[in-house]
Structure formats: C-alpha cells, structure tokens
Amino acid sequence: MNEFQTVVTIISSLVSSVALPLLGVFLFYDSKKRKANAEARRAELDNLTVYADEWKALYEQRDKRVDELNVKIDQLYKEKEDDRQRIRELQEKNTTLALENTSLRIKECQVKGCKNRIPPSDY
C-alpha cells in the first residue's frame, strides 16, 4: 500500500508541477490570441472605415463638381440662345433696311426719270 501511495504522490506531484502550469499557459495563450485577433479585426475595421470615408468624400466632391458644371452648362446654353435671338433680330432689321433702301432707290430713280436703269441687287 505504501508503494501505491508513493506512486499516487509522484503522479499528483507531476500533475501539479507540470500539467497545471502547462494548462494555464495554454488557457492564457488562447485568451491572449483571441485578444490579439480582436484588436487586429478592430484595426482592420477602422482602416476600412477610413477608406470608406475617403471614398465618400471624393464621391461627394465629384457630385458637387458635376452640379457646378451642369449649372455652368445651363448658363452657357441660355447665353447661346440669347445670342441667336439677337442675331435673328439683327438679320431681320438688316433685311428690312435693305428692302427700304431698294425701295428708296427705285422711287429716286422714278423721280429722276431713269426708266431704263436697273437698281442694284445682291444677287
């Protein structure tokens, strides 16, 4: 019985001196590893959030620039239409004045008596 007790004492001392510290190291290592993984994930998510914020800011800048350019284009189209309208009015005035000028020349010719004279024309 004494031998059995000695064997049990040796086994229990081995378990308490070797196995328990190893078990504690593995448990601590696992929690340390989980903590490191959690910190790595958190850092990665923060990094992704920073990238997403940068892309969002760039997208908003692009949208703002597009809106500014659209306003500018609309303004230029309005100015172009105003110019076309002014050109039409001036052409109409020019045509009216040319007709009046021709009419006056014909009347002048009739008053002076040049019946065989042909008035100048642009054709």
Beta strands, then each sheet from edge to edge (+ up, - down):
end
